[in-house]
Amino acid sequence: MAREAAKRTGKRLSATYVDEYTAIFYGTKRMELNHRDSVEMLREEDAQGAPPRLGVDLDRGVVVLRPDDPGSGPAARR
């Protein structure tokens, strides 16, 4: 099992080297790598299981706004 993990790590590592080497010659590749890094840092609110704060139903013409929980605001933390 340790060998399988080492193989996977090696593949990721070699892919990183290829990406960086390609970025030397193509500026757009550098932009793509920077974009990937920034997307990895974004929160995924939909995946956290909470209902969305804003909902728009274009078929019915309805917009749903859900206020923040009163117990979770900055005033509740004081």
URTA-V781764 format. One line per field, one symbol per residue. ss: DSSP state (H for helix, E for strand, - for the rest). psi: psi as a letter, one per 30 degrees, with the letter a starting at -180 (. if undefined). A space follows every 10 residues. Layout:
ss: ???
psi: ???
This chain:
ss: -HHHHHHHHH HHHHHHHHHH HHHHH-HHHH HHHHHHHHHH -----HHH-- ---EEEE--- -EEEE----H HH-HHHH-
psi: eeeeeeeeee eeeeeeeeee eefefjefee eeeeeeeeef fkkieefffk kkfkkkjfef hkkkkkllkf fglefff.
